[in-house]
Amino acid sequence: AILESIEDEKEGADILMVKPALAYLDSIRDVKENTNLPLACYNVSGEYAMLKTAAKAGVIDYDKVMMETLMAFKRAGADIIITYHAKEAAELLQKNKIVYNAKNAT
């Protein structure tokens, strides 16, 4: 992932992306540490469905696991997070008046 990202950067890419995001948190970190471009991660539909299914089965607290998942992407180094959880996360943040900053992401 690092070599491909460095090559993309040399070829004039405006942004880099890692997908699927959840399985490649280490790649997100490595790409961020070795390139200068903004880094996006794509939390793919299968990752979204996995959390929804686990919540429906009563295995997880969906809101907590969803927010921790999104925070993990940020901690790994993502500048942009593309996710199917976006609307739910925004509503939860608005409702709870949670303020994100770099200090509470680490």
N, C-alpha and C positions, 0 to 999 in steps of 0.2 A: 504494500500500500504506500509506503514511504517513497520508494523509487518512482512509482507511477505518479504520485502527487507532485514530486519535484519536477518530473518531466512535464506534467500539465502546467505547472507554474511557469516553466521556461518557455512553453509554447504560447503563453499569453492568456491563460485561464483567468477569469475574474473571481472565481470562487471554487472551492473544492468541496466534495461531498463524500461522506461515508455512509453506506447502506448495506445491509440493515444495521441499525445503530446499536441495538442492545447487545448483540453478540460480539461487537467489535469496539467496545469501549477502549481497549488497549490501542487499537488502530487510530481511533480519534485522538487519543493522547499523543501517539507517536507522530501523526501527521501534523498536529498543532505545534509540536516542539521542533519540527524540521522544515516548516514552510512559513511564509509570511502572509498568505492570502486568508481571507475570511473562510472559516470552515463550517459547513452545514452538516448536520446529520439527519437522516431520514428514518424515523421510527415507523417501519413498514406495517402494513395492515395485519400481517400475521402476529406481530408483536402486540399490536392493539387487541386483536381477537383473543390472544392468550390471556391477557389481563381480564378482559370481559368475561371469558369462560370461567376463569378461576374465581372471580367475584360471584358469578351466578351460582357456582358450586359451593359457595360459602367458605372457600379456602383462604381468601385474602380480604383485607379491607381495601376496596378498590381505590378510594381517594388517596389514602396514604401511600399505597404502592405506586399509583400513577404519578404522584408528585415526586416520590423518591426516584422513580425511573427518569423523569425529566431532569431532576437535579443531578442525577448521575451523568447525563449527557453533558450538562454544563460543567460539572467538575472535571470531566474528561477533557474538556477544551472546546466544545462546540460553541461557535458564535451564534449560530442559527439552528433552531430545532424545528424540523418539519414533522408534524405528528397529527394523527387522527384524534388525539386527546385534547387538541388546542382549545376548543370551545368549553369543554368540561373543566379544564385547568383554569381558564380565564374566569369562569363563573365561580369556581372555588376560591381563587385568589381574591376576587371582588367581594365575595361573601365573607370571607375570613379576614379581609384586609391584610393579607400576608404581603410583606414587601420583600422582594428578592434583592439581594446584593451579593457581591463576591464573597463577603465574609461569612454569610450563612450558607454558602454553597460548598465550602470546603470542610 
